[in-house]
Amino acid sequence: MFHELISVMLGFFSGAYGSFFGTSGGAAVLIFGLIALSIVPTPTTLTGTMLFVSSVPLGLVGLYEYHKNKSVDYYIGLFVILGIILGALLGSKYSFLLNKRMGEDFGNKLKHSVTGVVYLLLSFYYFYTGFHV
């Protein structure tokens, strides 16, 4: 029951944060919480869980509010969706291929490392732009 309660709390914070700063910000918070608190066992399971939770509630509910305020660029969004579809197909295929060829332990460590570097770079960027607006 502990993991379920923490998951609801993480979901609430992620939804609020994601709707305020953008879905990716909410997803980043959720990813960190689910891994740091050992709620999901592996990065592969985390990825599948994140694809499940971010597809409808995190995206559509926030999108509704931004749509009402005419703050959505649907034209560019369609191109981004095309890229996401192609990237998700390729990324998911190679995620499982990496686990199969190199072992799930190595695959998990590599995914954690790459995610850490990406978050570090994003942190520097957001910190820099926050003080140089």
C-alpha positions as YAML, in Angstrom:
chain: A
units: angstrom
residues:
- id: 1
  name: MET
  ca: [0.00, 0.00, 0.00]
- id: 2
  name: PHE
  ca: [2.98, 2.31, 0.54]
- id: 3
  name: HIS
  ca: [3.99, 2.26, -3.13]
- id: 4
  name: GLU
  ca: [0.41, 2.93, -4.19]
- id: 5
  name: LEU
  ca: [0.09, 5.97, -1.90]
- id: 6
  name: ILE
  ca: [3.46, 7.35, -2.98]
- id: 7
  name: SER
  ca: [2.51, 6.75, -6.62]
- id: 8
  name: VAL
  ca: [-0.67, 8.81, -6.20]
- id: 9
  name: MET
  ca: [1.32, 11.61, -4.53]
- id: 10
  name: LEU
  ca: [3.95, 11.53, -7.28]
- id: 11
  name: GLY
  ca: [1.20, 11.54, -9.90]
- id: 12
  name: PHE
  ca: [-0.46, 14.55, -8.29]
- id: 13
  name: PHE
  ca: [2.77, 16.53, -8.11]
- id: 14
  name: SER
  ca: [3.78, 15.46, -11.62]
- id: 15
  name: GLY
  ca: [0.39, 16.44, -13.03]
- id: 16
  name: ALA
  ca: [0.47, 19.86, -11.37]
- id: 17
  name: TYR
  ca: [4.09, 20.47, -12.31]
- id: 18
  name: GLY
  ca: [3.63, 19.14, -15.86]
- id: 19
  name: SER
  ca: [0.56, 21.30, -16.48]
- id: 20
  name: PHE
  ca: [2.38, 24.36, -15.19]
- id: 21
  name: PHE
  ca: [5.80, 23.90, -16.81]
- id: 22
  name: GLY
  ca: [5.07, 21.39, -19.57]
- id: 23
  name: THR
  ca: [4.47, 17.68, -19.79]
- id: 24
  name: SER
  ca: [8.16, 16.86, -20.04]
- id: 25
  name: GLY
  ca: [8.82, 18.63, -16.74]
- id: 26
  name: GLY
  ca: [6.11, 16.61, -15.05]
- id: 27
  name: ALA
  ca: [7.41, 13.44, -16.63]
- id: 28
  name: ALA
  ca: [10.94, 14.22, -15.42]
- id: 29
  name: VAL
  ca: [9.71, 14.60, -11.86]
- id: 30
  name: LEU
  ca: [7.72, 11.39, -12.12]
- id: 31
  name: ILE
  ca: [10.63, 9.45, -13.63]
- id: 32
  name: PHE
  ca: [12.95, 10.58, -10.85]
- id: 33
  name: GLY
  ca: [10.44, 9.72, -8.14]
- id: 34
  name: LEU
  ca: [9.57, 6.28, -9.48]
- id: 35
  name: ILE
  ca: [13.23, 5.29, -9.81]
- id: 36
  name: ALA
  ca: [14.61, 6.99, -6.68]
- id: 37
  name: LEU
  ca: [11.91, 5.47, -4.48]
- id: 38
  name: SER
  ca: [12.26, 2.03, -6.14]
- id: 39
  name: ILE
  ca: [8.60, 1.93, -7.11]
- id: 40
  name: VAL
  ca: [9.41, 0.42, -10.50]
- id: 41
  name: PRO
  ca: [12.13, -2.24, -10.71]
- id: 42
  name: THR
  ca: [13.97, -1.42, -13.95]
- id: 43
  name: PRO
  ca: [14.38, 1.37, -16.50]
- id: 44
  name: THR
  ca: [12.63, -0.84, -19.04]
- id: 45
  name: THR
  ca: [9.57, -1.15, -16.79]
- id: 46
  name: LEU
  ca: [9.81, 2.56, -16.05]
- id: 47
  name: THR
  ca: [9.69, 3.34, -19.77]
- id: 48
  name: GLY
  ca: [6.61, 1.21, -20.32]
- id: 49
  name: THR
  ca: [4.92, 2.71, -17.26]
- id: 50
  name: MET
  ca: [5.74, 6.26, -18.37]
- id: 51
  name: LEU
  ca: [4.36, 5.61, -21.85]
- id: 52
  name: PHE
  ca: [1.16, 4.36, -20.23]
- id: 53
  name: VAL
  ca: [0.69, 7.23, -17.77]
- id: 54
  name: SER
  ca: [1.77, 10.09, -20.00]
- id: 55
  name: SER
  ca: [-0.31, 9.24, -23.05]
- id: 56
  name: VAL
  ca: [-3.71, 10.28, -21.71]
- id: 57
  name: PRO
  ca: [-3.97, 11.90, -18.29]
- id: 58
  name: LEU
  ca: [-0.80, 13.95, -18.25]
- id: 59
  name: GLY
  ca: [-1.13, 15.14, -21.83]
- id: 60
  name: LEU
  ca: [-4.82, 15.54, -22.57]
- id: 61
  name: VAL
  ca: [-5.92, 17.20, -19.35]
- id: 62
  name: GLY
  ca: [-3.19, 19.83, -19.56]
- id: 63
  name: LEU
  ca: [-3.76, 20.23, -23.30]
- id: 64
  name: TYR
  ca: [-7.42, 21.07, -22.71]
- id: 65
  name: GLU
  ca: [-6.55, 24.08, -20.54]
- id: 66
  name: TYR
  ca: [-3.90, 25.35, -22.96]
- id: 67
  name: HIS
  ca: [-6.28, 24.87, -25.89]
- id: 68
  name: LYS
  ca: [-8.94, 26.97, -24.13]
- id: 69
  name: ASN
  ca: [-6.37, 29.77, -23.83]
- id: 70
  name: LYS
  ca: [-5.25, 29.42, -27.47]
- id: 71
  name: SER
  ca: [-1.73, 28.48, -26.41]
- id: 72
  name: VAL
  ca: [-1.13, 25.43, -28.59]
- id: 73
  name: ASP
  ca: [0.67, 25.36, -31.94]
- id: 74
  name: TYR
  ca: [-1.05, 22.35, -33.52]
- id: 75
  name: TYR
  ca: [0.82, 22.74, -36.81]
- id: 76
  name: ILE
  ca: [4.28, 22.31, -35.25]
- id: 77
  name: GLY
  ca: [2.82, 19.78, -32.83]
- id: 78
  name: LEU
  ca: [1.87, 17.47, -35.71]
- id: 79
  name: PHE
  ca: [5.46, 17.44, -36.95]
- id: 80
  name: VAL
  ca: [6.72, 16.73, -33.45]
- id: 81
  name: ILE
  ca: [4.20, 13.87, -33.14]
- id: 82
  name: LEU
  ca: [5.53, 12.40, -36.39]
- id: 83
  name: GLY
  ca: [9.06, 12.52, -34.98]
- id: 84
  name: ILE
  ca: [7.92, 11.04, -31.67]
- id: 85
  name: ILE
  ca: [6.21, 8.13, -33.43]
- id: 86
  name: LEU
  ca: [9.31, 7.32, -35.45]
- id: 87
  name: GLY
  ca: [11.61, 7.85, -32.47]
- id: 88
  name: ALA
  ca: [9.44, 5.77, -30.14]
- id: 89
  name: LEU
  ca: [9.35, 2.88, -32.60]
- id: 90
  name: LEU
  ca: [13.11, 2.95, -33.03]
- id: 91
  name: GLY
  ca: [13.89, 3.63, -29.37]
- id: 92
  name: SER
  ca: [11.68, 0.88, -27.98]
- id: 93
  name: LYS
  ca: [12.98, -1.64, -30.52]
- id: 94
  name: TYR
  ca: [16.61, -0.89, -29.67]
- id: 95
  name: SER
  ca: [15.94, -0.76, -25.92]
- id: 96
  name: PHE
  ca: [14.87, -4.40, -25.96]
- id: 97
  name: LEU
  ca: [17.61, -5.32, -28.44]
- id: 98
  name: LEU
  ca: [20.23, -3.78, -26.12]
- id: 99
  name: ASN
  ca: [18.89, -5.75, -23.15]
- id: 100
  name: LYS
  ca: [18.87, -8.94, -25.21]
- id: 101
  name: ARG
  ca: [22.38, -8.56, -26.63]
- id: 102
  name: MET
  ca: [24.23, -6.94, -23.72]
- id: 103
  name: GLY
  ca: [22.18, -8.21, -20.79]
- id: 104
  name: GLU
  ca: [19.46, -6.41, -18.89]
- id: 105
  name: ASP
  ca: [21.84, -5.33, -16.11]
- id: 106
  name: PHE
  ca: [24.16, -3.55, -18.56]
- id: 107
  name: GLY
  ca: [21.19, -2.11, -20.45]
- id: 108
  name: ASN
  ca: [19.73, -0.70, -17.24]
- id: 109
  name: LYS
  ca: [23.04, 0.85, -16.20]
- id: 110
  name: LEU
  ca: [23.49, 2.41, -19.63]
- id: 111
  name: LYS
  ca: [19.93, 3.81, -19.60]
- id: 112
  name: HIS
  ca: [20.46, 5.27, -16.12]
- id: 113
  name: SER
  ca: [23.76, 6.84, -17.18]
- id: 114
  name: VAL
  ca: [22.40, 8.39, -20.38]
- id: 115
  name: THR
  ca: [19.33, 9.70, -18.53]
- id: 116
  name: GLY
  ca: [21.59, 11.20, -15.85]
- id: 117
  name: VAL
  ca: [23.70, 13.02, -18.43]
- id: 118
  name: VAL
  ca: [20.62, 14.34, -20.25]
- id: 119
  name: TYR
  ca: [19.09, 15.59, -16.97]
- id: 120
  name: LEU
  ca: [22.38, 17.18, -15.95]
- id: 121
  name: LEU
  ca: [22.62, 19.06, -19.23]
- id: 122
  name: LEU
  ca: [18.98, 20.13, -18.99]
- id: 123
  name: SER
  ca: [19.56, 21.27, -15.41]
- id: 124
  name: PHE
  ca: [22.45, 23.49, -16.47]
- id: 125
  name: TYR
  ca: [20.39, 24.91, -19.31]
- id: 126
  name: TYR
  ca: [17.35, 25.69, -17.16]
- id: 127
  name: PHE
  ca: [19.49, 27.10, -14.37]
- id: 128
  name: TYR
  ca: [21.36, 29.33, -16.85]
- id: 129
  name: THR
  ca: [18.23, 30.57, -18.63]
- id: 130
  name: GLY
  ca: [16.48, 31.15, -15.32]
- id: 131
  name: PHE
  ca: [19.06, 33.76, -14.40]
- id: 132
  name: HIS
  ca: [19.56, 35.24, -17.88]
- id: 133
  name: VAL
  ca: [16.02, 36.03, -18.98]
...
